[in-house]
């Protein structure tokens, strides 16, 4: 189960990013963080942009509402989305 923190109208959770994979996909969870694979390279923020786009699509929210809170250069980083996406987040992991 992913560790989710609720804060007002948003929920935060950890994401572990694997760049330069063969397809963009949510790959489940490990160690209470969401595993995300993206085709983009980690250079110049391309992987972060791909993560935002993928999470927005999977969680059915606008890309502008998906925020990488810290760790832009780290593989594991906290992400926040609107609280209404929490139900979809639970379904994505199963």
Secondary structure as a PSIPRED ss2 file (coil, helix, strand):
# PSIPRED VFORMAT (PSIPRED V4.0)

   1 X C   1.000  0.000  0.000
   2 X C   1.000  0.000  0.000
   3 X C   1.000  0.000  0.000
   4 X E   0.000  0.000  1.000
   5 X E   0.000  0.000  1.000
   6 X E   0.000  0.000  1.000
   7 X E   0.000  0.000  1.000
   8 X C   1.000  0.000  0.000
   9 X C   1.000  0.000  0.000
  10 X E   0.000  0.000  1.000
  11 X E   0.000  0.000  1.000
  12 X E   0.000  0.000  1.000
  13 X E   0.000  0.000  1.000
  14 X E   0.000  0.000  1.000
  15 X E   0.000  0.000  1.000
  16 X E   0.000  0.000  1.000
  17 X E   0.000  0.000  1.000
  18 X E   0.000  0.000  1.000
  19 X C   1.000  0.000  0.000
  20 X C   1.000  0.000  0.000
  21 X C   1.000  0.000  0.000
  22 X C   1.000  0.000  0.000
  23 X C   1.000  0.000  0.000
  24 X C   1.000  0.000  0.000
  25 X E   0.000  0.000  1.000
  26 X E   0.000  0.000  1.000
  27 X E   0.000  0.000  1.000
  28 X E   0.000  0.000  1.000
  29 X E   0.000  0.000  1.000
  30 X E   0.000  0.000  1.000
  31 X C   1.000  0.000  0.000
  32 X C   1.000  0.000  0.000
  33 X E   0.000  0.000  1.000
  34 X E   0.000  0.000  1.000
  35 X E   0.000  0.000  1.000
  36 X E   0.000  0.000  1.000
  37 X E   0.000  0.000  1.000
  38 X C   1.000  0.000  0.000
  39 X C   1.000  0.000  0.000
  40 X C   1.000  0.000  0.000
  41 X C   1.000  0.000  0.000
  42 X C   1.000  0.000  0.000
  43 X H   0.000  1.000  0.000
  44 X H   0.000  1.000  0.000
  45 X H   0.000  1.000  0.000
  46 X H   0.000  1.000  0.000
  47 X H   0.000  1.000  0.000
  48 X H   0.000  1.000  0.000
  49 X H   0.000  1.000  0.000
  50 X H   0.000  1.000  0.000
  51 X H   0.000  1.000  0.000
  52 X H   0.000  1.000  0.000
  53 X H   0.000  1.000  0.000
  54 X H   0.000  1.000  0.000
  55 X H   0.000  1.000  0.000
  56 X H   0.000  1.000  0.000
  57 X H   0.000  1.000  0.000
  58 X H   0.000  1.000  0.000
  59 X H   0.000  1.000  0.000
  60 X C   1.000  0.000  0.000
  61 X C   1.000  0.000  0.000
  62 X C   1.000  0.000  0.000
  63 X H   0.000  1.000  0.000
  64 X H   0.000  1.000  0.000
  65 X H   0.000  1.000  0.000
  66 X C   1.000  0.000  0.000
  67 X E   0.000  0.000  1.000
  68 X E   0.000  0.000  1.000
  69 X C   1.000  0.000  0.000
  70 X C   1.000  0.000  0.000
  71 X C   1.000  0.000  0.000
  72 X C   1.000  0.000  0.000
  73 X C   1.000  0.000  0.000
  74 X C   1.000  0.000  0.000
  75 X C   1.000  0.000  0.000
  76 X E   0.000  0.000  1.000
  77 X E   0.000  0.000  1.000
  78 X E   0.000  0.000  1.000
  79 X E   0.000  0.000  1.000
  80 X E   0.000  0.000  1.000
  81 X E   0.000  0.000  1.000
  82 X E   0.000  0.000  1.000
  83 X H   0.000  1.000  0.000
  84 X H   0.000  1.000  0.000
  85 X H   0.000  1.000  0.000
  86 X H   0.000  1.000  0.000
  87 X H   0.000  1.000  0.000
  88 X H   0.000  1.000  0.000
  89 X H   0.000  1.000  0.000
  90 X H   0.000  1.000  0.000
  91 X H   0.000  1.000  0.000
  92 X H   0.000  1.000  0.000
  93 X H   0.000  1.000  0.000
  94 X C   1.000  0.000  0.000
